[in-house]
Every structure is written in C-alpha cells, then in structure tokens.
Amino acid sequence: MVPFLARALVGPDLRRVLAVTVLLGPAVVLVADVVSRLLVRPYEMPLGVVTALIGAPVLVAVVRSTRMPAL
C-alpha cells in the first residue's frame, strides 16, 4: 500500500518514491499499532488485522484501476 501512496504523492521518479516509501512505511505501521491498541481496549488486536483492514481496500482500488489487456 505504501509504495502506491508514495507514487501518488511524488510521481513516477523511483528515487523519490523509494525515499518517501522509507519514511511512510514505518509511519503507517506506527499508526496501525496505535489503532490496534486503542480499538478493543483493554485487549490488543493483532497488528496484521489492522494493516489488512487498511491495505485490502487499497489493493481492491489498485486492481480495479489497472486495465487488463485484451485477450
């Protein structure tokens, strides 16, 4: 999800995409960790569940936006 977001923010230049991805990746995981700790207090939801809830809609949007070649 993060590389797609980075590419949308900075364009197709791979050097910039990589730099933004390196910064955004940990930020997304940190936000997901905080959400997983606060969502079902006093318990913790697994971090993978929260990242999947964020990433699955992004994956569906990316798949729908890409054009399939004609057979």
PDB file of N, CA, C and O in Angstrom:
ATOM      1  N   MET A   1       0.819  -1.175   0.000  1.00  0.00           N
ATOM      2  CA  MET A   1       0.000   0.000   0.000  1.00  0.00           C
ATOM      3  C   MET A   1       0.866   1.243   0.000  1.00  0.00           C
ATOM      4  O   MET A   1       0.564   2.203  -0.709  1.00  0.00           O
ATOM      5  N   VAL A   2       1.929   1.249   0.773  1.00  0.00           N
ATOM      6  CA  VAL A   2       2.747   2.444   0.924  1.00  0.00           C
ATOM      7  C   VAL A   2       3.422   2.851  -0.391  1.00  0.00           C
ATOM      8  O   VAL A   2       3.438   4.043  -0.702  1.00  0.00           O
ATOM      9  N   PRO A   3       3.975   1.929  -1.172  1.00  0.00           N
ATOM     10  CA  PRO A   3       4.561   2.375  -2.445  1.00  0.00           C
ATOM     11  C   PRO A   3       3.544   3.009  -3.394  1.00  0.00           C
ATOM     12  O   PRO A   3       3.877   3.949  -4.116  1.00  0.00           O
ATOM     13  N   PHE A   4       2.321   2.511  -3.402  1.00  0.00           N
ATOM     14  CA  PHE A   4       1.298   3.120  -4.248  1.00  0.00           C
ATOM     15  C   PHE A   4       0.965   4.522  -3.766  1.00  0.00           C
ATOM     16  O   PHE A   4       0.783   5.435  -4.572  1.00  0.00           O
ATOM     17  N   LEU A   5       0.887   4.691  -2.464  1.00  0.00           N
ATOM     18  CA  LEU A   5       0.634   6.013  -1.895  1.00  0.00           C
ATOM     19  C   LEU A   5       1.795   6.956  -2.190  1.00  0.00           C
ATOM     20  O   LEU A   5       1.579   8.116  -2.539  1.00  0.00           O
ATOM     21  N   ALA A   6       3.019   6.465  -2.053  1.00  0.00           N
ATOM     22  CA  ALA A   6       4.190   7.298  -2.328  1.00  0.00           C
ATOM     23  C   ALA A   6       4.222   7.712  -3.789  1.00  0.00           C
ATOM     24  O   ALA A   6       4.529   8.863  -4.097  1.00  0.00           O
ATOM     25  N   ARG A   7       3.911   6.794  -4.689  1.00  0.00           N
ATOM     26  CA  ARG A   7       3.899   7.137  -6.109  1.00  0.00           C
ATOM     27  C   ARG A   7       2.822   8.162  -6.430  1.00  0.00           C
ATOM     28  O   ARG A   7       3.019   9.024  -7.286  1.00  0.00           O
ATOM     29  N   ALA A   8       1.686   8.074  -5.748  1.00  0.00           N
ATOM     30  CA  ALA A   8       0.636   9.067  -5.961  1.00  0.00           C
ATOM     31  C   ALA A   8       1.061  10.443  -5.445  1.00  0.00           C
ATOM     32  O   ALA A   8       0.643  11.468  -5.983  1.00  0.00           O
ATOM     33  N   LEU A   9       1.889  10.463  -4.407  1.00  0.00           N
ATOM     34  CA  LEU A   9       2.324  11.733  -3.828  1.00  0.00           C
ATOM     35  C   LEU A   9       3.442  12.402  -4.621  1.00  0.00           C
ATOM     36  O   LEU A   9       3.416  13.619  -4.806  1.00  0.00           O
ATOM     37  N   VAL A  10       4.427  11.631  -5.094  1.00  0.00           N
ATOM     38  CA  VAL A  10       5.614  12.239  -5.695  1.00  0.00           C
ATOM     39  C   VAL A  10       5.770  11.988  -7.183  1.00  0.00           C
ATOM     40  O   VAL A  10       6.655  12.585  -7.797  1.00  0.00           O
ATOM     41  N   GLY A  11       4.972  11.152  -7.786  1.00  0.00           N
ATOM     42  CA  GLY A  11       5.096  10.901  -9.212  1.00  0.00           C
ATOM     43  C   GLY A  11       5.916   9.660  -9.511  1.00  0.00           C
ATOM     44  O   GLY A  11       6.171   8.851  -8.619  1.00  0.00           O
ATOM     45  N   PRO A  12       6.330   9.506 -10.763  1.00  0.00           N
ATOM     46  CA  PRO A  12       6.962   8.252 -11.186  1.00  0.00           C
ATOM     47  C   PRO A  12       8.466   8.145 -10.921  1.00  0.00           C
ATOM     48  O   PRO A  12       9.044   7.092 -11.192  1.00  0.00           O
ATOM     49  N   ASP A  13       9.116   9.175 -10.410  1.00  0.00           N
ATOM     50  CA  ASP A  13      10.560   9.120 -10.166  1.00  0.00           C
ATOM     51  C   ASP A  13      10.849   8.115  -9.056  1.00  0.00           C
ATOM     52  O   ASP A  13      10.455   8.310  -7.906  1.00  0.00           O
ATOM     53  N   LEU A  14      11.552   7.022  -9.421  1.00  0.00           N
ATOM     54  CA  LEU A  14      11.753   5.923  -8.479  1.00  0.00           C
ATOM     55  C   LEU A  14      12.597   6.311  -7.269  1.00  0.00           C
ATOM     56  O   LEU A  14      12.390   5.782  -6.177  1.00  0.00           O
ATOM     57  N   ARG A  15      13.544   7.227  -7.449  1.00  0.00           N
ATOM     58  CA  ARG A  15      14.361   7.661  -6.306  1.00  0.00           C
ATOM     59  C   ARG A  15      13.501   8.359  -5.265  1.00  0.00           C
ATOM     60  O   ARG A  15      13.648   8.126  -4.066  1.00  0.00           O
ATOM     61  N   ARG A  16      12.612   9.207  -5.728  1.00  0.00           N
ATOM     62  CA  ARG A  16      11.715   9.897  -4.791  1.00  0.00           C
ATOM     63  C   ARG A  16      10.706   8.931  -4.170  1.00  0.00           C
ATOM     64  O   ARG A  16      10.405   9.015  -2.979  1.00  0.00           O
ATOM     65  N   VAL A  17      10.189   8.015  -4.989  1.00  0.00           N
ATOM     66  CA  VAL A  17       9.241   7.021  -4.473  1.00  0.00           C
ATOM     67  C   VAL A  17       9.889   6.195  -3.369  1.00  0.00           C
ATOM     68  O   VAL A  17       9.272   5.943  -2.334  1.00  0.00           O
ATOM     69  N   LEU A  18      11.130   5.773  -3.587  1.00  0.00           N
ATOM     70  CA  LEU A  18      11.829   4.981  -2.579  1.00  0.00           C
ATOM     71  C   LEU A  18      12.047   5.777  -1.299  1.00  0.00           C
ATOM     72  O   LEU A  18      11.852   5.255  -0.201  1.00  0.00           O
ATOM     73  N   ALA A  19      12.449   7.030  -1.432  1.00  0.00           N
ATOM     74  CA  ALA A  19      12.679   7.858  -0.251  1.00  0.00           C
ATOM     75  C   ALA A  19      11.391   8.085   0.548  1.00  0.00           C
ATOM     76  O   ALA A  19      11.395   8.011   1.777  1.00  0.00           O
ATOM     77  N   VAL A  20      10.310   8.357  -0.147  1.00  0.00           N
ATOM     78  CA  VAL A  20       9.034   8.585   0.539  1.00  0.00           C
ATOM     79  C   VAL A  20       8.513   7.284   1.138  1.00  0.00           C
ATOM     80  O   VAL A  20       7.921   7.293   2.217  1.00  0.00           O
ATOM     81  N   THR A  21       8.725   6.174   0.453  1.00  0.00           N
ATOM     82  CA  THR A  21       8.302   4.874   0.973  1.00  0.00           C
ATOM     83  C   THR A  21       9.037   4.532   2.261  1.00  0.00           C
ATOM     84  O   THR A  21       8.445   4.003   3.202  1.00  0.00           O
ATOM     85  N   VAL A  22      10.340   4.837   2.298  1.00  0.00           N
ATOM     86  CA  VAL A  22      11.129   4.567   3.502  1.00  0.00           C
ATOM     87  C   VAL A  22      10.605   5.379   4.684  1.00  0.00           C
ATOM     88  O   VAL A  22      10.682   4.922   5.825  1.00  0.00           O
ATOM     89  N   LEU A  23      10.083   6.553   4.434  1.00  0.00           N
ATOM     90  CA  LEU A  23       9.539   7.381   5.516  1.00  0.00           C
ATOM     91  C   LEU A  23       8.091   7.018   5.863  1.00  0.00           C
ATOM     92  O   LEU A  23       7.715   7.017   7.035  1.00  0.00           O
ATOM     93  N   LEU A  24       7.289   6.715   4.857  1.00  0.00           N
ATOM     94  CA  LEU A  24       5.873   6.429   5.106  1.00  0.00           C
ATOM     95  C   LEU A  24       5.608   5.034   5.665  1.00  0.00           C
ATOM     96  O   LEU A  24       4.650   4.847   6.415  1.00  0.00           O
ATOM     97  N   GLY A  25       6.433   4.059   5.318  1.00  0.00           N
ATOM     98  CA  GLY A  25       6.227   2.683   5.773  1.00  0.00           C
ATOM     99  C   GLY A  25       6.161   2.566   7.283  1.00  0.00           C
ATOM    100  O   GLY A  25       5.171   2.062   7.814  1.00  0.00           O
ATOM    101  N   PRO A  26       7.190   3.018   7.991  1.00  0.00           N
ATOM    102  CA  PRO A  26       7.132   2.958   9.457  1.00  0.00           C
ATOM    103  C   PRO A  26       6.015   3.811  10.049  1.00  0.00           C
ATOM    104  O   PRO A  26       5.456   3.463  11.089  1.00  0.00           O
ATOM    105  N   ALA A  27       5.686   4.920   9.400  1.00  0.00           N
ATOM    106  CA  ALA A  27       4.605   5.775   9.908  1.00  0.00           C
ATOM    107  C   ALA A  27       3.264   5.049   9.841  1.00  0.00           C
ATOM    108  O   ALA A  27       2.455   5.149  10.763  1.00  0.00           O
ATOM    109  N   VAL A  28       3.032   4.327   8.762  1.00  0.00           N
ATOM    110  CA  VAL A  28       1.777   3.575   8.621  1.00  0.00           C
ATOM    111  C   VAL A  28       1.711   2.461   9.659  1.00  0.00           C
ATOM    112  O   VAL A  28       0.660   2.241  10.261  1.00  0.00           O
ATOM    113  N   VAL A  29       2.811   1.763   9.872  1.00  0.00           N
ATOM    114  CA  VAL A  29       2.836   0.688  10.872  1.00  0.00           C
ATOM    115  C   VAL A  29       2.636   1.265  12.274  1.00  0.00           C
ATOM    116  O   VAL A  29       1.945   0.664  13.096  1.00  0.00           O
ATOM    117  N   LEU A  30       3.228   2.410  12.549  1.00  0.00           N
ATOM    118  CA  LEU A  30       3.052   3.044  13.858  1.00  0.00           C
ATOM    119  C   LEU A  30       1.598   3.441  14.098  1.00  0.00           C
ATOM    120  O   LEU A  30       1.062   3.221  15.184  1.00  0.00           O
ATOM    121  N   VAL A  31       0.966   4.022  13.090  1.00  0.00           N
ATOM    122  CA  VAL A  31      -0.451   4.397  13.218  1.00  0.00           C
ATOM    123  C   VAL A  31      -1.310   3.148  13.396  1.00  0.00           C
ATOM    124  O   VAL A  31      -2.225   3.143  14.219  1.00  0.00           O
ATOM    125  N   ALA A  32      -1.029   2.098  12.639  1.00  0.00           N
ATOM    126  CA  ALA A  32      -1.791   0.852  12.776  1.00  0.00           C
ATOM    127  C   ALA A  32      -1.596   0.250  14.164  1.00  0.00           C
ATOM    128  O   ALA A  32      -2.538  -0.306  14.729  1.00  0.00           O
ATOM    129  N   ASP A  33      -0.396   0.350  14.721  1.00  0.00           N
ATOM    130  CA  ASP A  33      -0.139  -0.164  16.059  1.00  0.00           C
ATOM    131  C   ASP A  33      -0.946   0.598  17.104  1.00  0.00           C
ATOM    132  O   ASP A  33      -1.537  -0.005  17.999  1.00  0.00           O
ATOM    133  N   VAL A  34      -0.970   1.910  16.991  1.00  0.00           N
ATOM    134  CA  VAL A  34      -1.748   2.715  17.945  1.00  0.00           C
ATOM    135  C   VAL A  34      -3.233   2.386  17.821  1.00  0.00           C
ATOM    136  O   VAL A  34      -3.925   2.244  18.829  1.00  0.00           O
ATOM    137  N   VAL A  35      -3.719   2.266  16.592  1.00  0.00           N
ATOM    138  CA  VAL A  35      -5.131   1.921  16.391  1.00  0.00           C
ATOM    139  C   VAL A  35      -5.431   0.541  16.958  1.00  0.00           C
ATOM    140  O   VAL A  35      -6.478   0.345  17.574  1.00  0.00           O
ATOM    141  N   SER A  36      -4.530  -0.422  16.761  1.00  0.00           N
ATOM    142  CA  SER A  36      -4.774  -1.773  17.267  1.00  0.00           C
ATOM    143  C   SER A  36      -4.814  -1.806  18.791  1.00  0.00           C
ATOM    144  O   SER A  36      -5.523  -2.628  19.372  1.00  0.00           O
ATOM    145  N   ARG A  37      -4.067  -0.932  19.440  1.00  0.00           N
ATOM    146  CA  ARG A  37      -4.088  -0.890  20.905  1.00  0.00           C
ATOM    147  C   ARG A  37      -5.318  -0.178  21.445  1.00  0.00           C
ATOM    148  O   ARG A  37      -5.776  -0.491  22.544  1.00  0.00           O
ATOM    149  N   LEU A  38      -5.863   0.773  20.693  1.00  0.00           N
ATOM    150  CA  LEU A  38      -6.995   1.563  21.178  1.00  0.00           C
ATOM    151  C   LEU A  38      -8.350   1.013  20.767  1.00  0.00           C
ATOM    152  O   LEU A  38      -9.360   1.342  21.389  1.00  0.00           O
ATOM    153  N   LEU A  39      -8.393   0.187  19.739  1.00  0.00           N
ATOM    154  CA  LEU A  39      -9.665  -0.250  19.176  1.00  0.00           C
ATOM    155  C   LEU A  39     -10.461  -1.157  20.109  1.00  0.00           C
ATOM    156  O   LEU A  39     -11.667  -0.967  20.261  1.00  0.00           O
ATOM    157  N   VAL A  40      -9.829  -2.116  20.720  1.00  0.00           N
ATOM    158  CA  VAL A  40     -10.531  -3.069  21.589  1.00  0.00           C
ATOM    159  C   VAL A  40      -9.891  -3.071  22.971  1.00  0.00           C
ATOM    160  O   VAL A  40      -9.417  -4.102  23.447  1.00  0.00           O
ATOM    161  N   ARG A  41      -9.882  -1.935  23.593  1.00  0.00           N
ATOM    162  CA  ARG A  41      -9.296  -1.818  24.923  1.00  0.00           C
ATOM    163  C   ARG A  41     -10.009  -2.685  25.909  1.00  0.00           C
ATOM    164  O   ARG A  41     -11.229  -2.782  25.769  1.00  0.00           O
ATOM    165  N   PRO A  42      -9.455  -3.300  26.841  1.00  0.00           N
ATOM    166  CA  PRO A  42      -8.080  -3.333  27.325  1.00  0.00           C
ATOM    167  C   PRO A  42      -7.234  -4.379  26.610  1.00  0.00           C
ATOM    168  O   PRO A  42      -6.094  -4.616  27.008  1.00  0.00           O
ATOM    169  N   TYR A  43      -7.767  -5.011  25.560  1.00  0.00           N
ATOM    170  CA  TYR A  43      -7.016  -6.025  24.823  1.00  0.00           C
ATOM    171  C   TYR A  43      -6.305  -5.362  23.650  1.00  0.00           C
ATOM    172  O   TYR A  43      -6.497  -4.177  23.378  1.00  0.00           O
ATOM    173  N   GLU A  44      -5.488  -6.141  22.967  1.00  0.00           N
ATOM    174  CA  GLU A  44      -4.823  -5.656  21.767  1.00  0.00           C
ATOM    175  C   GLU A  44      -5.256  -6.501  20.581  1.00  0.00           C
ATOM    176  O   GLU A  44      -5.271  -7.730  20.645  1.00  0.00           O
ATOM    177  N   MET A  45      -5.601  -5.830  19.517  1.00  0.00           N
ATOM    178  CA  MET A  45      -5.898  -6.517  18.273  1.00  0.00           C
ATOM    179  C   MET A  45      -4.569  -6.760  17.555  1.00  0.00           C
ATOM    180  O   MET A  45      -3.687  -5.902  17.605  1.00  0.00           O
ATOM    181  N   PRO A  46      -4.405  -7.893  16.897  1.00  0.00           N
ATOM    182  CA  PRO A  46      -3.153  -8.125  16.177  1.00  0.00           C
ATOM    183  C   PRO A  46      -2.909  -7.044  15.108  1.00  0.00           C
ATOM    184  O   PRO A  46      -3.834  -6.600  14.427  1.00  0.00           O
ATOM    185  N   LEU A  47      -1.670  -6.648  14.988  1.00  0.00           N
ATOM    186  CA  LEU A  47      -1.306  -5.584  14.062  1.00  0.00           C
ATOM    187  C   LEU A  47      -1.619  -5.967  12.617  1.00  0.00           C
ATOM    188  O   LEU A  47      -1.989  -5.111  11.813  1.00  0.00           O
ATOM    189  N   GLY A  48      -1.475  -7.226  12.292  1.00  0.00           N
ATOM    190  CA  GLY A  48      -1.764  -7.687  10.939  1.00  0.00           C
ATOM    191  C   GLY A  48      -3.218  -7.499  10.549  1.00  0.00           C
ATOM    192  O   GLY A  48      -3.520  -7.271   9.378  1.00  0.00           O
ATOM    193  N   VAL A  49      -4.125  -7.592  11.517  1.00  0.00           N
ATOM    194  CA  VAL A  49      -5.547  -7.386  11.232  1.00  0.00           C
ATOM    195  C   VAL A  49      -5.794  -5.941  10.836  1.00  0.00           C
ATOM    196  O   VAL A  49      -6.513  -5.664   9.876  1.00  0.00           O
ATOM    197  N   VAL A  50      -5.196  -5.026  11.578  1.00  0.00           N
ATOM    198  CA  VAL A  50      -5.398  -3.599  11.291  1.00  0.00           C
ATOM    199  C   VAL A  50      -4.770  -3.229   9.950  1.00  0.00           C
ATOM    200  O   VAL A  50      -5.388  -2.515   9.160  1.00  0.00           O
ATOM    201  N   THR A  51      -3.559  -3.701   9.682  1.00  0.00           N
ATOM    202  CA  THR A  51      -2.934  -3.388   8.405  1.00  0.00           C
ATOM    203  C   THR A  51      -3.702  -4.016   7.240  1.00  0.00           C
ATOM    204  O   THR A  51      -3.757  -3.439   6.154  1.00  0.00           O
ATOM    205  N   ALA A  52      -4.290  -5.187   7.456  1.00  0.00           N
ATOM    206  CA  ALA A  52      -5.112  -5.800   6.412  1.00  0.00           C
ATOM    207  C   ALA A  52      -6.383  -4.999   6.175  1.00  0.00           C
ATOM    208  O   ALA A  52      -6.825  -4.863   5.034  1.00  0.00           O
ATOM    209  N   LEU A  53      -6.976  -4.467   7.241  1.00  0.00           N
ATOM    210  CA  LEU A  53      -8.173  -3.636   7.080  1.00  0.00           C
ATOM    211  C   LEU A  53      -7.865  -2.346   6.337  1.00  0.00           C
ATOM    212  O   LEU A  53      -8.732  -1.800   5.656  1.00  0.00           O
ATOM    213  N   ILE A  54      -6.645  -1.858   6.461  1.00  0.00           N
ATOM    214  CA  ILE A  54      -6.239  -0.669   5.716  1.00  0.00           C
ATOM    215  C   ILE A  54      -5.827  -1.053   4.292  1.00  0.00           C
ATOM    216  O   ILE A  54      -6.206  -0.382   3.332  1.00  0.00           O
ATOM    217  N   GLY A  55      -5.061  -2.117   4.160  1.00  0.00           N
ATOM    218  CA  GLY A  55      -4.488  -2.475   2.872  1.00  0.00           C
ATOM    219  C   GLY A  55      -5.439  -3.134   1.895  1.00  0.00           C
ATOM    220  O   GLY A  55      -5.269  -2.981   0.685  1.00  0.00           O
ATOM    221  N   ALA A  56      -6.425  -3.855   2.371  1.00  0.00           N
ATOM    222  CA  ALA A  56      -7.338  -4.563   1.469  1.00  0.00           C
ATOM    223  C   ALA A  56      -8.132  -3.606   0.578  1.00  0.00           C
ATOM    224  O   ALA A  56      -8.219  -3.850  -0.626  1.00  0.00           O
ATOM    225  N   PRO A  57      -8.714  -2.532   1.110  1.00  0.00           N
ATOM    226  CA  PRO A  57      -9.402  -1.595   0.207  1.00  0.00           C
ATOM    227  C   PRO A  57      -8.457  -0.926  -0.793  1.00  0.00           C
ATOM    228  O   PRO A  57      -8.845  -0.637  -1.925  1.00  0.00           O
ATOM    229  N   VAL A  58      -7.229  -0.686  -0.372  1.00  0.00           N
ATOM    230  CA  VAL A  58      -6.250  -0.092  -1.294  1.00  0.00           C
ATOM    231  C   VAL A  58      -5.935  -1.082  -2.411  1.00  0.00           C
ATOM    232  O   VAL A  58      -5.857  -0.693  -3.576  1.00  0.00           O
ATOM    233  N   LEU A  59      -5.755  -2.345  -2.070  1.00  0.00           N
ATOM    234  CA  LEU A  59      -5.496  -3.371  -3.080  1.00  0.00           C
ATOM    235  C   LEU A  59      -6.649  -3.472  -4.067  1.00  0.00           C
ATOM    236  O   LEU A  59      -6.421  -3.550  -5.274  1.00  0.00           O
ATOM    237  N   VAL A  60      -7.866  -3.471  -3.581  1.00  0.00           N
ATOM    238  CA  VAL A  60      -9.033  -3.542  -4.464  1.00  0.00           C
ATOM    239  C   VAL A  60      -9.068  -2.330  -5.389  1.00  0.00           C
ATOM    240  O   VAL A  60      -9.363  -2.471  -6.576  1.00  0.00           O
ATOM    241  N   ALA A  61      -8.773  -1.147  -4.867  1.00  0.00           N
ATOM    242  CA  ALA A  61      -8.770   0.067  -5.690  1.00  0.00           C
ATOM    243  C   ALA A  61      -7.685   0.005  -6.756  1.00  0.00           C
ATOM    244  O   ALA A  61      -7.912   0.419  -7.893  1.00  0.00           O
ATOM    245  N   VAL A  62      -6.514  -0.505  -6.404  1.00  0.00           N
ATOM    246  CA  VAL A  62      -5.422  -0.603  -7.386  1.00  0.00           C
ATOM    247  C   VAL A  62      -5.773  -1.617  -8.464  1.00  0.00           C
ATOM    248  O   VAL A  62      -5.527  -1.368  -9.644  1.00  0.00           O
ATOM    249  N   VAL A  63      -6.334  -2.742  -8.087  1.00  0.00           N
ATOM    250  CA  VAL A  63      -6.692  -3.765  -9.068  1.00  0.00           C
ATOM    251  C   VAL A  63      -7.785  -3.252 -10.004  1.00  0.00           C
ATOM    252  O   VAL A  63      -7.750  -3.511 -11.207  1.00  0.00           O
ATOM    253  N   ARG A  64      -8.737  -2.539  -9.458  1.00  0.00           N
ATOM    254  CA  ARG A  64      -9.808  -2.004 -10.299  1.00  0.00           C
ATOM    255  C   ARG A  64      -9.321  -0.904 -11.234  1.00  0.00           C
ATOM    256  O   ARG A  64      -9.865  -0.727 -12.324  1.00  0.00           O
ATOM    257  N   SER A  65      -8.302  -0.169 -10.814  1.00  0.00           N
ATOM    258  CA  SER A  65      -7.840   0.945 -11.639  1.00  0.00           C
ATOM    259  C   SER A  65      -6.903   0.509 -12.756  1.00  0.00           C
ATOM    260  O   SER A  65      -6.740   1.237 -13.735  1.00  0.00           O
ATOM    261  N   THR A  66      -6.285  -0.657 -12.634  1.00  0.00           N
ATOM    262  CA  THR A  66      -5.393  -1.125 -13.692  1.00  0.00           C
ATOM    263  C   THR A  66      -6.193  -1.768 -14.792  1.00  0.00           C
ATOM    264  O   THR A  66      -7.143  -2.511 -14.544  1.00  0.00           O
ATOM    265  N   ARG A  67      -5.802  -1.476 -16.001  1.00  0.00           N
ATOM    266  CA  ARG A  67      -6.514  -2.021 -17.149  1.00  0.00           C
ATOM    267  C   ARG A  67      -5.957  -3.393 -17.492  1.00  0.00           C
ATOM    268  O   ARG A  67      -4.744  -3.602 -17.508  1.00  0.00           O
ATOM    269  N   MET A  68      -6.837  -4.298 -17.759  1.00  0.00           N
ATOM    270  CA  MET A  68      -6.446  -5.649 -18.155  1.00  0.00           C
ATOM    271  C   MET A  68      -6.257  -5.660 -19.675  1.00  0.00           C
ATOM    272  O   MET A  68      -7.077  -5.095 -20.399  1.00  0.00           O
ATOM    273  N   PRO A  69      -5.209  -6.282 -20.159  1.00  0.00           N
ATOM    274  CA  PRO A  69      -5.020  -6.357 -21.612  1.00  0.00           C
ATOM    275  C   PRO A  69      -6.062  -7.262 -22.258  1.00  0.00           C
ATOM    276  O   PRO A  69      -6.518  -8.239 -21.664  1.00  0.00           O
ATOM    277  N   ALA A  70      -6.418  -6.922 -23.459  1.00  0.00           N
ATOM    278  CA  ALA A  70      -7.409  -7.722 -24.193  1.00  0.00           C
ATOM    279  C   ALA A  70      -6.789  -9.056 -24.602  1.00  0.00           C
ATOM    280  O   ALA A  70      -5.617  -9.120 -24.972  1.00  0.00           O
ATOM    281  N   LEU A  71      -7.580 -10.107 -24.532  1.00  0.00           N
ATOM    282  CA  LEU A  71      -7.073 -11.445 -24.900  1.00  0.00           C
ATOM    283  C   LEU A  71      -7.218 -11.699 -26.358  1.00  0.00           C
ATOM    284  O   LEU A  71      -6.844 -12.769 -26.838  1.00  0.00           O
TER     285      LEU A  71
END
